[in-house]
Amino acid sequence: MSAQPAGAAIITAGLRPELFNGSGTRVFNRTILIIALAVIVLAGCAFRLSGLSVESLSEDELNKLNAASDYRAHGLTTANGEHPFLMKALLTASLFVAEKWNESGAFASHRDALKIPVEAAIRFPSALFGAFTALLIYLLTAELFGTEAALIAAALWAFDPLAIGLNRIAKEDTFLLFFFLLANLFWLRGQRVAESEPLKNPEPYYWATGAAYGAMLASKYAPFLLPVSLCYNYIFQRVPGTRWVIGKPRYLKMIAVMCIVFLICNPTILLP
């Protein structure tokens, strides 16, 4: 194998500022692209929702059901305060809607067929967020590698048996991944605006990034994911000619937004 010539440029996708000018360029007709994404998301949703109540609740899911029932009966209490609140809030809302649906008299003649089991209600938020994760994967990958790779990545997630199986159980990791991808999508969009649209203010993307990270931490306590974006940002700003520089004041504001959203989505952490 021949050695790489000295001084040869190594181009990493999304790392050099000039790459943002062509990043995410559409090579498909917009209508075809929307249809393809809709098919991927809807098919992924169908795989995740089909027979959602066939398996009985696991011990972990049963604990979440008890937590949601406790919140409905007693409001915010310290009984389940050791775990993030956002997912349990979504499960509580799903159980409430399913209960109202089952009690509705509009479908009295087909009540048994249209009844939503507890197992399906407790798993529905996870299945829904898991299906729409494919859309976030597409948008994030399109920013870095273009439309073709993004469609393949989204389809792989939508139809991957392991991803489908994970999304079919009430697990915090589904929500963790969703908001992690959402935060990094806003992060990259902020870079695009700063690098290729100098007249446009990129700050809303900074605050949206902080909000998504706050929701991520309110889904699962996994602060070790934060350095992924921070390290990328540090490396990117070391590239000569970069115009996208957040600076310490904006960093502090973004962290403040993250903390505020975290407390809004996880108020039980304030309880003694």
N, C-alpha and C positions, 0 to 999 in steps of 0.2 A: 504494500500500500504506500502510495506517495504521500509525503508530508504536506500539510497545508502550507501554501506560500505565506511568508511573513507579511503581516499587514492586510491579509485578506479580510474582507468585511463579512461579519456574521450577522444576518438579519433575522431577528426574532419577531414574529407576528405581533403587532400591537405595541411594540416597544419603541420603534423609531417614529418621531412625530410625523414624518412625511407619509407614513403608511396609513394614517388616519384619513387622508384625502381620498384614498381608494377603498378603504375598508368598508365592507358591507354593501358593495355595489351590487345592484340587482341585475341578474342575468336572466331572470324569468319574468314573464308577463305578470303584472301585479295580481290580476284576477286568478291566474293559475296558482300563484304562490299562496294567496289567501285560501283557496280551496284545498291545496295540499296541507297547509297547516291545520285547517279545520278538520280534515279527515284524520290527521295524526292525533290531534287532541281528542276528538270524539271517539275514535277507535280505542285510544288509551283509556279514556273514561269508561267505555263499555266493558273493557277487560277488567277494570278495577271494581266496577259496580255489580257485575254479573254474579249472582249467587252470593252476595256479600254476607248474608246471614246463615249460610250453610254450616259454617264451623261455629261451635260454641265459643263463648268468651274465654280468653286465657286469663291466668291469674292477674297479670299486669293490667289487662283491659278491665277486669272486674274491679280492681282497685280504682281505676279512673272512673268507672261507673258509680262507685260508692262516693267518690269525691264530688262528682257532678251532682249526685242526689243530695249530698250534704250542703253544697252551696245553694241548691234550690230550696232546701228546707230551712236553712239557718243564715243564708247570706254569706258574706266573706268572713271566714273563721280561720283560726290558726291550725285547725285540725289537719289540713292538707297543705300548709304553707311551705313545706320543704321542697315542693316541686314547682316549676314554672306554671303560671296561671293561664297563659294565653290559650294553650291547647284545651285545657279543661273548660275554659269559657266557651270555646267553639263547640265542644262536646255537649255542654249544658244547653246551648242554643239549639243544637241539632236534636237532642232528646225532647226539648220543649216543643219544637215544631212537629216532630213525629207524633208526640202525644196529642197535640191539637188536631193533627190530620186524622189520627185513628178515632178520635172522639167526634169528628165531624159527621153530621147526618147527611151530607150531600152524596155520599157513596154507600148508603145503608144497604142497598141491594147487593153490593159487591164488596162488603167490608172485609171479608176474609181474604179475598184476592188482592185487595189494595192496601191491606194493613202493613205498616212498616214495623218490622221486628226491632227489638232493642239492639240486637247485634248489628243490624244494618245502620241504625241511627248513630251508634257509637263509633262506627267505622267510616261513615259517610264523609265527614270533613277531611280525613286523611286521604281517602280515595280521590276526592275532588281536587285537593291541593296537589296530590301526586300527578294527576292527569295534566293540570295546567303547568306543572314544572317543565313539561316538554316544550311549552311555548317560551318559557324563560331560557331554556337551554338553546333554543333556536336563536333568540335575540342576542344572547351573550356570545354565542359562537359566530354569528354573522358579523358582529363587531370586530372579531379577531381574525376570522379565516374565510369569510364570505358565505354566500347563500347556499352553495352546494353542500359544503361541509356542515353547515348549520342544519339543513334539512335531514341529513343522514344522522347527525347527533340526536336531534329531536325524535326521529323515528326509532332509533336504538333504545332511547329511554322509554318511549311509549309502549314498545312491544317486548321489552326485556322481561323475562319471567321473574328474575330476582327483584327488579324494581316493582313489578306488579304485585308480587307477594308482599313486599315491604309496605306498599301503600294500602294494602287490604287489611291491615291491622292498625289499631289505634296506637300509633307510636310517635314520639316527639321528633324523631329524626326526619320525618317527612316535612314537617313545618320548618325545622332547622335548615334543611337544604333549600326549601323554597325561598325563604327570606335571605339566605346567604347569596343565592344566585341573583335575587332582586337587587340586593345592595351592590354587588359587583357590576350589574348591568348599569345602574345609575352612575357608578364610579367611572365606567368606560364612556358613557354618554357625556359626562362632564369633561373628560379628556377630549372627546371629539369636538365638542362645542368650543373649548378653549383653543384647540389647535387649528381648526378649519373654519370657525365662525367667530372672528375676533369681536364683531359688533354685538354678539349675543352674550348675555350674562350667564355663566355656567353655575353660579352659586345655588340655584334651586336644586341642581343635581347633587351638590354636596349635602344639602340638608336632607334630601330624599335618601341618600346613602346612609346617613346617620339614623334616620327613622327606620329604615329597613333593618339595620343592625340592631336597633333597640328591640324590634319585633323578633328578630332571630334569637337574641338572648332571653327574651320572654318566652320563647318556645322551648329552649333547652339551654342550660348553663354550659355553654361551650365557648368561652372567651378565647381559646387557643386558635379559633378560626380568624379572628381579627387581624393577626399579623400577616395573613395571606395577602390581603389588599394593601396593608401598610408597606410591606416589603416590595410589592409590585410598584407602588407609588414612589418609593424611595429610589428604586432602580431607574424608573422612567424619568424622574426629574434629574438624574445624573447624566442623561443623554444630552449632548450639546444641541442648542437651538430649541429646547423645549419651552413652550410658552405656558404650559399648564403647571403652575406652581401655586399650591393652596396657601402655604404660609401658616405660621403658628396661630394667628388670630382665627382664621377660618377653621383650622383643625380643632381648636378649642370650642368653637361654635358647633361644629359637627358632633363632637363628643357630647356637648350639652344637649343637642337634639336627641342623640342616641339615649342618653340617660332619662330624658323626659318621656320619650316614647316607651322606654323599658318600664318605667314606673306606672305609666298609664295602662300598659298591657299586662303588668304583673304587680298589682297593688298589694297582694298578700305578703310581699317581701317586707312591707312596712309594719306589718302586725307583729307584736311581741311574741 
